């Protein structure tokens, strides 16, 4: 079959037009997104995830044609967005929007299905930290306190967990909201999805990395709560920087493990594309 440059150009232009139509259709979500990122109601970390997703799309773009399967799924999600927009919570609607965009962008990256790492980055680009803190903050603090209690008892320290509080010799050490680990969870998953995207992991590999990273983050948070118990209970006198230093040190260990997991999963034909560990660390 003779290759037709004209038909190729038409296909690329059609895909670009379709993507622009999607972006225009979702304009109410962009208005809401900008407002949430600038009104101080949530952490603006999602901008970093959005910029990373855009960089991945530009850097790994292989084609500009939209397959029939991608077109059907993406258009179906656009129709779902139109149907649920009037009554659905905006955050839920935004998830549908990002899924639709991820489908279109996945086609540009040459994926037969949805690029799971890219989808994860788009989900993290939403203003979800405040919502995660509201809905998952206390359950995670409760879980961390009870696991920390078991760990401390294994070290012959009879600390008991009462809700999200550790009790020891009449003293109460509360696992407060900043120690829930929500920001560590977001940062760890951002690192995991970024590495999965850079290593071009398939859906199963990306989901495996996601679950292993989530487990490591929770373990890291339990270790942080346990170490800080010694300081907060007065068992050990520590310098002012100890609390922050412990958080940074544990996150570095967790981040290194997340990168290692992704690099191990990235074996393809004996080749490993190694994801570098970021040099910047956020405050926890």
C-alpha positions in Angstrom: 0.0 0.0 0.0 1.4 3.4 -1.0 1.9 5.8 2.0 -0.1 9.0 1.7 1.4 12.0 3.4 -1.9 13.9 2.8 -4.0 11.3 4.6 -1.5 11.3 7.5 -1.7 15.0 7.9 -5.5 14.9 7.8 -5.5 12.2 10.6 -3.2 14.2 12.7 -5.2 17.4 12.3 -8.4 15.6 13.1 -7.0 14.3 16.3 -5.7 17.7 17.3 -9.2 19.2 16.5 -10.9 16.5 18.6 -8.6 17.2 21.6 -9.3 20.9 21.3 -13.0 20.2 21.1 -12.7 18.2 24.3 -10.8 21.0 26.1 -13.4 23.5 25.0 -16.3 21.2 26.1 -14.8 20.9 29.6 -14.4 24.7 30.1 -16.6 24.8 33.3 -14.2 22.3 34.9 -11.1 24.5 34.0 -12.9 27.5 35.6 -13.5 25.5 38.8 -9.9 24.1 38.7 -8.3 27.5 38.6 -10.6 28.8 41.4 -9.7 25.8 43.6 -6.0 26.2 43.0 -6.0 29.9 43.8 -8.5 30.4 46.6 -6.4 28.7 49.3 -8.9 26.0 50.0 -6.5 23.3 48.9 -2.8 22.7 48.3 -1.8 23.8 44.7 0.3 20.6 44.3 -1.9 19.4 41.5 -0.3 21.9 39.1 2.9 19.9 39.4 1.1 16.7 38.5 -0.6 18.4 35.6 2.7 19.8 34.3 4.3 16.4 34.6 1.4 14.8 32.6 1.8 17.4 29.9 5.6 16.9 29.8 5.1 13.1 29.5 2.7 13.5 26.7 5.0 15.9 24.7 8.1 13.8 25.5 6.7 10.4 24.6 4.3 11.3 21.8 4.6 8.7 19.0 1.6 9.4 16.8 -1.3 11.9 16.4 -4.0 9.5 15.2 -7.0 8.4 17.3 -7.9 4.8 17.0 -11.6 3.7 16.8 -11.5 2.2 20.3 -10.0 5.3 21.9 -12.5 7.5 20.0 -15.5 5.5 21.3 -14.3 5.4 24.9 -13.3 9.0 25.0 -16.5 10.2 23.3 -18.5 8.0 25.7 -16.9 9.7 28.6 -17.6 13.1 27.2 -21.3 12.1 27.0 -21.2 10.9 30.6 -19.7 14.3 31.6 -22.6 16.1 29.8 -25.2 13.9 31.5 -23.8 14.1 35.1 -22.5 17.7 35.1 -25.7 19.4 36.3 -26.1 17.3 39.5 -22.8 15.5 40.2 -20.2 16.9 42.6 -17.6 18.8 40.5 -14.7 16.7 41.8 -16.5 13.5 40.5 -17.2 15.2 37.2 -13.5 16.3 36.9 -12.5 12.6 37.3 -14.6 11.7 34.3 -13.1 14.7 32.4 -9.5 13.5 33.2 -10.4 9.9 32.2 -11.6 11.2 28.8 -8.5 13.3 28.2 -6.3 10.4 29.3 -7.9 8.2 26.7 -7.2 10.7 23.9 -3.7 11.4 25.1 -3.0 7.7 25.4 -3.7 7.3 21.7 -1.2 10.0 21.0 1.4 8.0 23.1 0.8 4.9 21.0 -1.0 2.9 23.8 -3.6 0.4 22.8 -5.5 1.1 26.1 -5.4 3.9 28.6 -1.9 5.0 29.7 -2.4 4.2 33.4 0.5 6.2 34.7 -0.7 9.3 32.8 -4.2 8.7 34.2 -2.8 8.6 37.7 -1.0 11.9 37.2 -4.2 13.5 35.9 -6.1 12.3 38.9 -3.4 13.7 41.2 -3.6 17.0 39.3 -7.0 17.6 40.8 -7.5 19.5 44.1 -7.9 16.3 46.2 -5.6 16.8 49.2 -8.3 18.6 51.3 -10.9 16.0 50.4 -8.5 13.2 51.2 -7.7 14.8 54.5 -11.4 15.2 55.3 -12.5 11.7 54.4 -9.4 9.6 55.0 -7.5 11.7 57.5 -9.0 10.2 60.7 -9.1 6.6 59.5 -5.4 6.8 58.6 -4.5 8.4 61.9 -6.5 5.7 63.7 -4.8 3.0 61.7 -1.3 4.6 62.3 -1.9 4.9 66.0 -3.0 1.3 66.5 -0.1 -0.1 64.4 2.3 2.2 66.2 1.0 0.9 69.5 1.7 -2.7 68.5 5.2 -1.7 67.3 6.0 0.2 70.6 4.7 -2.8 72.7 7.0 -5.0 70.7 9.8 -2.7 71.9 8.6 -3.2 75.6 6.9 0.2 75.7 3.3 -0.4 76.9 1.6 2.3 74.9 -2.1 1.9 74.2 -4.1 3.3 71.3 -7.3 5.1 72.0 -8.7 6.3 68.7 -6.0 8.4 67.1 -4.2 8.9 70.4 -1.4 6.9 72.1 -1.6 6.6 75.9 1.4 6.0 78.1 1.9 6.5 81.8 -1.0 9.0 82.0 0.3 11.0 79.0 -1.5 11.4 75.8 0.3 11.7 72.4 -2.1 12.6 69.7 -1.6 11.6 66.0 -2.8 14.9 64.6 -3.9 15.9 61.1 -0.4 16.8 59.8 0.8 13.3 60.9 -2.0 11.5 59.0 0.4 11.1 56.1 -1.9 12.4 53.4 0.8 14.7 51.9 3.3 11.8 52.0 0.7 9.6 50.3 0.1 12.2 47.5 3.9 12.7 47.0 4.6 9.0 47.0 1.9 8.3 44.5 3.0 11.2 42.4 6.5 9.8 42.3 5.2 6.3 41.5 3.0 7.4 38.6 5.8 9.6 37.3 8.3 6.7 37.3 5.7 4.4 35.8 5.1 7.0 33.0 8.9 7.5 32.4 9.4 3.7 32.3 6.4 3.2 30.1 5.0 0.5 32.4 1.8 -1.3 31.2 -1.4 -1.2 33.2 -0.7 -4.2 35.4 2.8 -3.0 36.2 1.6 0.5 37.0 -1.1 -0.9 39.3 1.4 -3.2 41.0 3.7 -0.3 41.6 0.7 1.7 42.9 -0.3 -0.9 45.5 3.3 -1.5 46.6 4.0 2.2 46.9 0.8 2.7 48.9 1.8 0.0 51.3 5.3 1.4 51.7 3.8 4.9 52.4 1.6 3.5 55.2 4.5 1.6 56.7 6.6 4.7 56.5 3.9 6.7 58.3 3.6 4.2 61.1 7.4 4.3 61.6 7.3 8.0 61.7 4.5 8.1 64.3 6.5 5.5 66.4 9.7 7.4 66.2 8.1 10.7 67.1 6.3 9.1 70.0 9.7 9.0 71.8 10.0 12.8 71.4 6.5 13.8 72.0 6.1 11.7 75.2 9.3 13.1 76.7 11.1 9.8 76.7 13.9 11.3 74.7 15.0 14.9 74.6 15.3 16.0 71.0 16.3 19.2 69.2 13.7 21.5 67.5 14.5 20.1 64.0 13.9 16.5 65.0 10.2 16.3 64.0 10.8 17.7 60.6 14.0 15.8 60.1 12.3 12.4 60.9 9.6 13.2 58.3 12.2 14.0 55.6 14.4 11.0 56.4 11.5 8.5 56.3 10.1 10.0 53.1 13.5 9.7 51.5 13.5 6.0 52.4 10.0 5.6 51.1 10.8 7.5 47.9 13.9 5.5 47.2 11.9 2.3 47.6 9.1 3.5 45.3 11.7 4.3 42.6 13.4 0.9 43.1 10.0 -0.9 42.8 9.3 0.9 39.5 12.7 0.2 38.1 12.4 -3.5 38.9 9.0 -3.6 37.2 10.5 -1.8 34.1 12.4 -4.8 32.8 11.6 -5.2 29.2 13.7 -7.5 27.0 16.5 -7.3 29.5 16.4 -3.4 29.5 15.7 -1.2 32.5 14.9 2.5 32.0 15.8 3.9 35.4 13.7 6.6 37.0 15.9 9.1 38.9 15.1 10.1 42.5 14.1 13.7 42.7 16.5 16.0 44.5 13.8 18.1 46.1 11.8 17.0 49.1 8.5 18.6 50.2 7.8 19.3 53.9 5.8 16.8 55.8 
